[in-house]
Amino acid sequence: MGGTLVYSTCTLNRKENDKQTAAFLAQHPDFELQDEKTFFPDEGDQDGFYIAKMIRRR
Protein backbone atom coordinates (compact mmCIF):
# COMPACT_ATOMS: atom_id res chain seq x y z
CA MET A 1 0.00 0.00 0.00
CA GLY A 2 1.01 3.60 0.35
CA GLY A 3 1.31 6.11 -2.44
CA THR A 4 0.69 9.72 -3.30
CA LEU A 5 -2.44 11.28 -4.77
CA VAL A 6 -2.32 14.75 -6.30
CA TYR A 7 -5.55 16.62 -6.97
CA SER A 8 -5.35 19.83 -8.99
CA THR A 9 -7.80 22.15 -10.71
CA CYS A 10 -7.45 25.23 -12.88
CA THR A 11 -10.11 27.13 -10.95
CA LEU A 12 -10.35 29.19 -7.79
CA ASN A 13 -13.79 27.81 -6.88
CA ARG A 14 -13.70 26.43 -3.31
CA LYS A 15 -16.44 23.87 -4.15
CA GLU A 16 -14.06 22.30 -6.66
CA ASN A 17 -10.94 22.72 -4.55
CA ASP A 18 -10.54 22.44 -0.79
CA LYS A 19 -14.15 21.32 -0.28
CA GLN A 20 -13.64 18.42 -2.71
CA THR A 21 -10.40 17.53 -0.95
CA ALA A 22 -12.14 17.56 2.45
CA ALA A 23 -14.99 15.40 1.13
CA PHE A 24 -12.53 12.88 -0.31
CA LEU A 25 -10.58 12.70 2.94
CA ALA A 26 -13.79 12.23 4.95
CA GLN A 27 -14.69 9.23 2.77
CA HIS A 28 -11.15 7.80 2.62
CA PRO A 29 -9.64 7.75 6.11
CA ASP A 30 -6.61 5.87 4.79
CA PHE A 31 -5.44 9.13 3.16
CA GLU A 32 -4.09 12.22 4.87
CA LEU A 33 -3.51 15.69 3.48
CA GLN A 34 0.18 16.45 3.25
CA ASP A 35 0.00 19.86 1.60
CA GLU A 36 -2.38 22.11 -0.33
CA LYS A 37 -2.11 25.52 -1.92
CA THR A 38 -4.20 27.90 -3.95
CA PHE A 39 -2.27 30.01 -6.42
CA PHE A 40 -3.83 33.35 -7.32
CA PRO A 41 -3.17 35.17 -10.60
CA ASP A 42 -1.98 38.31 -8.83
CA GLU A 43 0.78 36.40 -6.97
CA GLY A 44 2.99 36.07 -10.01
CA ASP A 45 3.10 35.21 -13.66
CA GLN A 46 0.57 32.37 -13.60
CA ASP A 47 -3.11 31.58 -13.86
CA GLY A 48 -5.10 30.74 -10.74
CA PHE A 49 -5.16 27.09 -9.69
CA TYR A 50 -5.35 24.73 -6.72
CA ILE A 51 -3.27 21.71 -5.82
CA ALA A 52 -3.49 19.20 -2.96
CA LYS A 53 -1.08 16.38 -2.15
CA MET A 54 -2.47 13.46 -0.19
CA ILE A 55 -0.58 10.46 1.14
CA ARG A 56 -2.04 7.01 1.60
CA ARG A 57 -1.15 5.61 4.98
CA ARG A 58 0.35 2.15 4.93
C-alpha positions, 0 to 999 in steps of 0.5 A: 500500500502507500502512495501519493495522490495529487488533486489539482484544478485550474479554478479558484472555486472552493467547491471544486478545490478544498471542499472536494479535498475535504470530502474525499478525505472524509470518505477515505480515512486511509489518506491524509492531506500532506499539503495544499495551496491555492495560487492566485493570478496576482501572486505572479506570472501564472493563472489561478489554480489549486493543488493538494497532495495526499498520502495514503497511509500504509 
